[in-house]
Structures are given as structure tokens and as C-alpha cells.
Amino acid sequence: MVFVQVCVGSSCHLKGSQDIVELLEQSAAEYGIADDIVLSGSFCIGKCNRIGVTVQVNDDVHVGITRENFREFFKKNILELVEQERK
């Protein structure tokens, strides 16, 4: 199981955390991995960045996630993890 927490604190909320949550839900369904991830919101993760949203995947914190770089982030940091766990 891969645990994904999206910061929904005030700073990330203003930078589009709701968009990132929606993209995560859509991508998980598209790739058929919705049952392999636990998606939750989190108040400030403590790694605020000037651009984008902070997302924690298991113990790794990623900053600056935007609609524009989401696909790359998802494939590298979530999809690959799920595929590794399925092996």
C-alpha cells in the first residue's frame, strides 16, 4: 500500500491542492491503482514552497507539485512504487 498525503494547509490550498487531489484520483482510476493507494489530506507538512503543492508519498516529501508537472511526478513517485509493491 502506498500512502499519499496532499497538503491542504492554507498556502498549498491557495496554490491548487484541490486540483492535485482531483488529478490523483483521476490518475489512480486511469491506471487501475485506486485500491493500491491511500489518499488523504494533511495540514501543513512543513515544507512550503513558492510554487505548487507539497505531497508526501510514504516517507518522502515532494514540493512544488503543479498541474504542469503532475504527470511526471505521478509516474515516477506513485505509479512506480505501486508497480514495485505488486511484484
Sequence and secondary structure as in RCSB ss.txt:
>XXXX:A:sequence
MVFVQVCVGSSCHLKGSQDIVELLEQSAAEYGIADDIVLSGSFCIGKCNRIGVTVQVNDDVHVGITRENFREFFK
KNILELVEQERK
>XXXX:A:secstr
 EEEEEE SHHHHHTTHHHHHHHHHHHHHHTT GGGEEEEEES  S   SSSEEEEETTEEEEEE TTTHHHHHI
IIIIHHHHHHH 
